[in-house]
Amino acid sequence: MTNEAIPNLTAFDEAALDKAFAALEAQAREAARALDGEAAVEAFRLEWLGRKQGRLNEVSGRWLKAAPPEAKKALGVRFNALKAVVEGLLDAALGAGPSEAALKAEAIDITLPGTRRLIGAEHPITRTMIEIVNVFAALGYSVGVGPEVETDYYNFECMNFPPGHPARDTQDTLVVAGQERRPLRDRLLLRTHTSPVQMRTMEQQPPPVRIVIPGKVHRNDAADATHSPIFHQVEGLCVDTNITFSDLKGTLDHAMKALFGSTVKTRFFPSFFPFTEPSADVQISCIFCGGKGCRKCKQSGWIELLGCGMVDPAVFAFAAEKQPAYDAKQISGFAFGMGVERIAMMKYGISEIGQFFAGDMRFLSQFV
Ligand code: DAH
């Protein structure tokens, strides 16, 4: 607030007018400089420009009235000039916004790049696993999971690897320590394959069964470009009446075409797994050379991709202990198991399995 009263004017010559208006202008400028905040600006407006009690109103009333006729024009010019100054001060105060200090505290460099929030994406293994599962889901398969820490019974014994059987050596595993006092069948280990979930599924439900089981498995294997002690599999099991080897062939041929393209061919090679009889390894025509022979397929034109076979009656016998409907005389079935890393490496042209587990964003962000 200015507070200084408007004096009476006694002299009306140019010099006296200049001095009187200059004094008012100085007061107005000083008052405007001190304005901080909306309320103060409004008070300034009322004090100077208020229609009834404003200082300018008082000036025009008192000074103009007292002025002799010949001084009125000179006074009017100065009055208008002062009014323009006050209005300018008000405009400046209204438009000024925050103080310089406040501005500085909030200062941003609009040329800096913004903070980008990265959108998460499926890991290529997850993505491949889902893709495989979806191929079978479209055929009416359900999806199941089982524990990664498994008993010797489920991982080996009921899958027809009896204690001491040499086939156990092909899946060297990591066992939980300190279980020597438990019977062998109850000892815990990290599952070496997803096949034990076949048995867990059959124990839970009578046939028919059509299920795929994605999951993580562990082996006591040395890591190299194509092996990792931790990897993933998708298991499949189909049990019903009259399931034949040609059902198995047709299903897997369709699945490989769905995953790798309709021009891919499959062939079935005799193999051995304790839990299937007969057993086969499935090969697909090389997706890199179309079957002509290249470095990737070691010039053979074929790439081995998964294991499969007809469920061994010995496996059904274990299932029948809990679900008698798994009677090998009444039903039959096929099973298969595929390595997810291997399929992902082929699909995406990855040559080092370790890339999947290294957590390097330069690798992973290529799959967004
Ligand atoms: N469990 C086998 C492995 O890990 C893969 C496999 C082969 C699964 C044949 C099956 C099958 O269900 O029928 O090497």
Boltz pocket constraint, residues with backbone or C-beta under 6 A from the ligand:
constraints:
  - pocket:
      binder: B
      contacts: [[A, 192], [A, 193], [A, 194], [A, 195], [A, 235], [A, 236], [A, 273], [A, 275], [A, 276], [A, 280], [A, 306], [A, 307], [A, 308], [A, 309], [A, 334], [A, 335], [A, 336], [A, 337], [A, 338]]
      max_distance: 6.0
